[in-house]
Amino acid sequence: MNIIGKAAQNGKQLFVVGKCKTQLKKRDVDGFLKNLNIIKVTLNQELLPILVTYQASPQVQNYVQQKGIKLYFSYQFPVQKVKKHSFPKPALMYVGQVSHLAEQNRPLK
């Protein structure tokens, strides 16, 4: 997991939990689901699972959709200039942008 944050969706508080991979494969999705179950039990909160990738085959995209995970492509996010040595702000910007997209109930690609 390399994305985590809090968000609101339909007036409910939840945790955004996700992973970024350059090229998303089925084994990455399976590993994410395994870790997601552990996090769900640990946090005992409603989760918004997301995956962010640059590319994924149509089969993997369908698999992600069947599993109920939101899928975003990195090129959907606007590029923002970030100050040097500002870690972890880039990750936090993605969480904010994703929660904004989730509030709009944007469909999977």
Secondary structure, 3 states (H helix, E strand, C coil): CCEEEEEEECCEEEEEEEEEEEEECHHHHHHHHHHHHHHHHHHCCCEEEEEEEEEECHHHHHHHHHCCCEEEEHHHCCCCCCCCCCCCHHHHHHHHHHHHHHHCCCCCC
